[in-house]
Amino acid sequence: MSSTAVLAPKSLEELGQLIADLHAEGRPWVPSGLGSRLHWGPPLAADSGPVLSMRELSGIIDHAVDDLTITVDAGMPLADLQAALAEHQQWLPLNWPWGSSMASPSSAGTIGGLVARGLSGGLRQRHLGVRDQIIGISLIRSDGVSARAGGRVVKNVAGYDLMRLLCGSWGSLALISALTLRVQPIREPRGQLVLDGDVSQLEAFRAAVVGSSFTPEWMDWELRPDQGAKILLGVASISDGAVVDQLNRLETLADQQGLSTERMPWETPIPEGSFTHEDPAWLLRLCLPPAQLQHLFSSRECTALKGWSWQLAAGAGSGEAWQPSGSPTPEYLIEALRRRVMELGGQLSALIQPGTQPGALPAWLDAPSRPLIEAVKHQFDPKQQLCRGRLPGVAAPLNSAHSGS
């Protein structure tokens, strides 16, 4: 999208007027934060129009420290938000999105972009997903009219459905302009446990933890090239003794399953993961029933992908798989993996794929609720102006024109 104009208004009034003008002219446009992940998912149509960036609207509107809520502009970088919260010993319990690098804080993108994608990581084991952190949302409709749902208190449930509707909409319904989020106190005593063993043994451990009174902060499956499967989990509490006690009990449970364990330090509240800031050849998003992950990892479709890395939330069954380098895996192997995931009751989306013609493999397939999705899209965006070519749950036509990224 290097040839696409990027417009970054410096006020909400200017932004609203710009959107109203585009609506009156029937011109398409693309909502954006920093634009670091606009190339993810189905390629935008060649006539998708200018990018409207929230990068100049990135402040804290209100921080109710004692109430554990914060209201921010949607263009606020996620790294800046976490840094501001850390000054008050608080944090937003959401993983860094894939592709973040602590050496380049802006690579994490904005909080608005994170909500628009709606993709959660392992922290949802205890803290639930992105949409569960939102208690209020402000947006600008495709006609330039501002709207708001929810409020600034945790018990406020007004607009609940609208907040969840925009979370994961990929910018296809409206531009998110501000968010009110629930935050958590930082608990300093933390510890991490790495478990090695056979996939079936690891699954038995995972199932035992999920069905018990254990409350790890996060628990992830991890597979790396030329290594076996592992489960990584982190625990936090109000005291070092409580953390040690949890780790001791988890190690006992692991020993009963024949697993080897290693304690590791966990320095910062948000696990940084093993990502790279450079785009991979393939980046896939998977979501399937957690108990089915062991069957996926053992399948021939999974083992056929050489040199791939996998990181999925063990309690939720969702996460990423990527091919970091080398000759790109042929599309037919990804298609086979998608079929296998669907057989196991899940879904697979291709967020990044190789080739000079992005979108040769549909980024996502039609959802059973496609007619409803399209009806909602029509209500929010009757002129079909926003993110042309990209609507979650609707497969883009393979022969559509694409713009570069």
C-alpha positions in Angstrom: 0.0 0.0 0.0 3.0 2.3 -0.4 1.2 4.3 -3.2 -1.9 4.9 -1.1 -2.4 8.3 0.4 -2.3 8.4 4.2 -4.3 11.1 5.9 -3.7 11.8 9.6 -6.1 14.5 10.9 -5.0 16.2 14.1 -8.4 16.5 15.7 -11.6 14.5 16.0 -13.5 17.4 14.4 -11.2 17.4 11.4 -11.4 13.6 11.2 -15.2 13.6 11.3 -15.5 16.3 8.7 -13.1 14.4 6.4 -15.2 11.2 6.7 -18.4 13.1 6.1 -16.9 14.6 2.9 -15.8 11.2 1.7 -19.3 9.8 2.4 -20.9 12.6 0.5 -18.6 11.8 -2.5 -19.1 8.1 -2.1 -15.3 7.6 -1.9 -13.8 4.5 -0.2 -11.3 4.7 2.6 -9.5 2.6 5.1 -9.4 3.1 8.9 -5.9 2.7 10.4 -3.7 3.3 13.4 0.0 3.3 12.7 -0.6 1.1 9.6 1.9 -1.6 10.7 -0.6 -4.4 10.0 -2.7 -3.1 7.1 -1.2 -5.8 4.9 -2.6 -8.6 7.1 -5.6 -10.6 6.0 -7.3 -10.3 2.6 -5.6 -7.7 0.3 -7.5 -4.5 0.1 -9.1 -3.8 -3.3 -7.2 -1.6 -5.6 -9.9 1.1 -5.3 -9.9 1.0 -1.5 -9.0 4.7 -1.3 -6.9 6.7 1.2 -5.9 5.5 4.6 -7.3 7.5 7.5 -4.8 7.2 10.3 -5.4 7.8 14.0 -1.7 8.3 14.7 -2.1 12.0 15.6 -4.9 11.2 18.1 -3.0 9.2 20.7 -3.5 10.6 24.2 -4.9 9.6 27.5 -8.4 11.0 27.9 -9.0 9.9 31.5 -7.3 7.5 33.9 -9.3 6.5 36.9 -6.4 4.9 38.8 -8.4 3.8 41.8 -11.2 2.4 39.7 -8.8 0.5 37.4 -10.1 2.0 34.2 -8.5 4.1 31.5 -9.9 6.0 28.5 -7.6 6.6 25.6 -7.6 7.7 22.0 -7.6 4.7 19.7 -4.4 5.9 18.0 -2.4 5.5 21.2 0.5 3.1 20.6 0.0 0.0 22.8 3.6 0.3 24.1 2.9 3.9 25.2 -0.3 2.8 26.9 1.4 0.0 28.9 4.3 2.4 29.8 1.8 5.0 31.1 -0.1 2.3 33.1 3.2 0.9 34.6 3.9 4.3 36.2 0.9 3.5 38.4 1.8 -0.2 38.8 -1.0 -1.2 36.5 -1.2 -3.0 33.1 -3.6 -4.0 30.4 -3.6 -7.8 30.3 -3.2 -8.3 26.6 -0.4 -10.0 24.7 1.9 -8.1 22.4 0.5 -8.7 18.9 2.5 -11.0 16.6 5.4 -9.0 15.0 6.1 -6.8 18.0 9.7 -6.1 19.0 10.7 -4.5 22.2 13.6 -2.9 20.4 11.0 -1.0 18.3 8.0 -0.2 20.6 5.9 1.2 17.7 6.0 -2.2 16.1 3.2 -3.2 18.5 0.8 -0.9 16.8 -2.1 1.0 18.4 -4.7 -0.1 20.9 -7.4 0.7 18.3 -5.7 -1.6 15.8 -5.5 -4.4 18.4 -9.2 -4.1 19.1 -10.1 -4.0 15.4 -8.3 -7.3 14.8 -9.6 -8.8 18.0 -6.8 -11.4 18.2 -5.9 -12.6 21.7 -2.9 -14.5 23.1 -2.1 -16.8 26.0 -3.1 -14.2 28.7 -6.7 -14.9 28.0 -6.1 -18.0 30.1 -6.8 -15.9 33.1 -7.8 -12.5 31.8 -10.0 -13.4 28.9 -9.8 -11.8 25.4 -9.5 -8.4 23.9 -13.2 -7.7 23.9 -13.5 -8.5 27.6 -11.2 -5.6 28.4 -13.5 -3.0 26.8 -16.1 -1.3 28.8 -16.7 1.7 26.6 -16.0 2.6 22.9 -16.3 5.7 20.7 -16.5 5.4 16.9 -17.1 7.5 13.8 -19.5 6.0 11.4 -19.0 5.9 7.6 -21.1 9.1 7.3 -18.9 11.0 9.7 -21.4 10.8 12.7 -19.8 10.1 16.0 -21.3 7.5 18.4 -20.5 6.0 21.7 -21.4 2.8 23.6 -20.7 1.7 27.1 -19.2 3.9 29.8 -16.4 4.5 32.2 -17.4 2.2 34.9 -16.9 -1.6 34.9 -20.5 -2.3 35.8 -21.9 -0.3 32.9 -23.2 -2.7 30.2 -24.9 -0.3 27.9 -23.8 -0.8 24.3 -22.3 -4.2 25.2 -23.2 -5.8 21.8 -21.8 -2.9 19.8 -18.4 -3.1 21.5 -18.2 -6.8 20.8 -19.3 -6.2 17.2 -16.5 -3.8 16.5 -13.9 -6.0 18.2 -12.6 -8.1 15.3 -14.3 -6.2 12.6 -11.0 -5.3 10.9 -12.1 -1.8 10.2 -14.9 -2.9 8.0 -17.8 -1.3 10.0 -16.5 2.0 11.5 -13.4 3.8 12.7 -12.8 3.3 16.4 -11.8 6.7 17.9 -11.5 6.0 21.6 -11.7 3.2 24.1 -12.3 2.7 27.8 -10.6 -0.3 29.2 -10.4 -2.2 32.4 -6.8 -2.6 33.7 -5.2 -4.7 36.4 -2.6 -4.1 39.2 0.8 -5.4 38.4 1.7 -8.3 40.6 5.5 -8.5 40.9 6.0 -12.0 42.2 6.0 -14.1 39.0 7.4 -17.4 37.7 7.5 -19.3 34.5 7.5 -23.1 34.0 8.6 -24.9 30.8 7.3 -28.5 30.3 8.8 -31.0 27.9 7.4 -34.4 26.9 5.3 -36.3 24.5 2.3 -34.5 23.0 -0.2 -36.8 24.7 1.5 -36.3 28.1 1.4 -32.6 27.6 -2.2 -32.7 26.7 -3.0 -34.7 29.8 -1.2 -32.0 31.9 -3.1 -29.2 30.0 -6.5 -30.9 30.6 -5.6 -31.4 34.3 -4.7 -27.8 34.8 -7.8 -26.4 33.0 -10.0 -28.7 35.0 -8.4 -27.9 38.4 -8.3 -24.9 40.7 -5.0 -23.7 39.2 -5.1 -20.2 37.8 -2.0 -19.6 35.7 -1.8 -16.1 34.1 -1.1 -17.7 30.7 -0.4 -21.2 29.3 0.9 -21.7 25.7 1.7 -24.6 23.4 5.0 -23.9 21.7 6.6 -25.8 18.8 9.9 -24.7 17.2 11.8 -26.0 14.2 13.7 -29.3 15.1 12.2 -29.3 18.6 9.5 -31.2 20.2 6.3 -29.7 21.6 6.4 -27.8 24.9 3.9 -26.1 27.2 5.0 -22.8 28.8 3.0 -21.2 31.6 3.3 -18.3 33.9 2.0 -17.8 37.4 1.8 -14.6 39.5 0.5 -13.8 43.0 0.8 -11.3 45.8 3.9 -13.0 47.4 6.9 -15.0 46.3 5.8 -17.8 48.6 2.5 -18.1 46.8 4.3 -18.3 43.5 6.7 -21.0 44.7 3.8 -23.0 46.1 1.9 -22.9 42.7 5.1 -23.9 40.9 5.7 -26.8 43.3 2.2 -28.1 42.8 2.4 -27.7 39.0 5.7 -29.6 39.0 4.1 -32.4 41.0 1.3 -32.6 38.5 3.8 -32.6 35.6 5.8 -35.4 37.2 2.6 -37.5 37.5 2.3 -37.2 33.7 6.0 -38.1 33.1 7.0 -34.6 32.0 10.3 -32.8 32.6 10.1 -29.3 33.9 12.3 -26.2 34.1 11.7 -23.0 36.0 12.5 -19.8 34.2 12.4 -16.1 35.2 9.5 -14.0 34.0 10.7 -10.5 34.0 7.8 -8.3 32.7 4.0 -8.6 33.1 3.5 -9.3 29.4 5.2 -12.4 28.0 7.2 -11.1 25.0 7.0 -14.3 23.0 9.5 -15.4 20.3 8.4 -13.3 17.5 10.3 -11.3 14.8 9.6 -7.9 13.5 10.3 -9.0 10.0 7.4 -10.4 8.0 7.5 -14.2 7.6 6.8 -16.1 4.4 3.5 -17.3 6.0 1.6 -16.2 9.1 -1.5 -18.2 10.0 -4.0 -17.7 12.7 -5.7 -20.8 14.0 -8.6 -21.4 16.4 -9.9 -24.8 17.3 -11.1 -26.7 20.4 -8.2 -26.8 22.9 -8.4 -30.6 23.3 -7.9 -31.0 19.5 -4.6 -29.3 19.4 -2.7 -32.5 20.2 -4.3 -34.2 17.2 -3.3 -31.2 15.0 0.3 -31.3 16.1 0.5 -35.1 15.5 -1.2 -34.9 12.0 0.7 -35.4 8.8 -0.5 -32.0 7.6 1.3 -30.3 10.5 4.5 -32.4 10.4 4.7 -31.7 6.6 5.4 -28.0 7.4 9.2 -28.0 7.8 10.9 -25.1 9.6 7.6 -23.7 11.0 7.0 -22.3 14.5 3.8 -22.5 16.5 2.5 -20.7 19.5 -1.1 -21.2 20.6 -3.0 -20.5 23.8 -3.4 -23.9 25.4 -6.6 -23.0 27.2 -8.3 -21.3 24.3 -6.9 -23.2 21.3 -6.0 -20.1 19.4 -2.8 -18.6 18.2 -0.3 -18.4 15.3 1.9 -20.6 13.2 4.5 -19.1 10.9 7.3 -19.9 8.5 10.0 -17.4 9.3 12.3 -17.8 6.3 13.4 -20.1 3.5 11.6 -21.2 0.4 7.8 -20.6 1.0 5.7 -23.6 1.7 3.5 -24.5 -1.3 -0.1 -23.3 -1.0 -1.5 -26.9 -1.4 0.1 -27.8 2.0 -1.6 -24.8 3.6 -4.9 -25.8 2.0 -4.4 -29.3 3.4 -3.7 -27.9 6.9 -6.9 -25.7 6.7 -9.0 -28.8 5.8 -7.5 -30.7 8.7 -8.2 -27.8 11.1 -11.8 -27.6 9.9 -12.2 -31.4 10.4 -11.1 -30.8 14.0 -13.8 -28.2 14.4 -11.6 -25.1 13.9 -10.8 -22.3 11.5 -7.6 -21.1 9.9 -6.9 -17.6 8.5 -3.8 -16.7 6.4 -2.8 -13.3 7.7 0.4 -13.1 5.6 1.2 -15.2 2.6 4.0 -15.2 0.0 3.9 -14.3 -3.7 3.5 -11.4 -6.0 -0.3 -11.9 -6.0 -1.4 -11.8 -2.3 -4.7 -13.5 -1.7 -4.1 -16.5 -4.0 -5.2 -18.5 -1.0 -8.3 -17.0 0.6 -7.3 -15.4 3.8 -10.5 -16.6 5.4 -13.5 -18.6 4.2 -17.2 -17.7 4.2 -18.7 -18.1 7.6 -22.0 -19.9 8.0 -23.4 -16.5 9.1 -22.3 -14.7 5.9 -25.8 -13.3 5.1 -26.0 -11.8 8.6 -22.5 -10.4 8.4 -23.3 -8.8 5.1 -26.6 -7.4 6.4 -24.7 -5.8 9.4 -22.1 -4.4 7.0 -24.9 -2.8 4.9 -26.4 -1.2 8.0 -23.0 0.3 9.1 -21.6 1.1 5.7 -24.4 1.3 3.1 -22.1 2.7 0.4 -19.5 0.0 1.0 -16.8 2.5 1.5 -14.7 0.9 4.3 -11.9 -1.6 3.7 -13.1 -2.7 0.3 -12.2 -6.4 -0.2 -11.9 -7.1 3.5 -14.9 -8.3 5.6 -14.4 -10.9 8.3 -16.4 -14.1 7.5 -16.7 -13.2 3.8 -14.1 -14.8 1.5 -12.8 -12.2 -1.0 -13.0 -13.3 -4.7 -9.7 -14.8 -5.9 -9.7 -12.8 -9.1 -10.2 -9.4 -7.5 -7.7 -6.6 -8.0 -5.1 -6.2 -5.3 -3.1 -3.3 -4.1 0.5 -3.8 -2.8 1.5 -3.5 0.9 
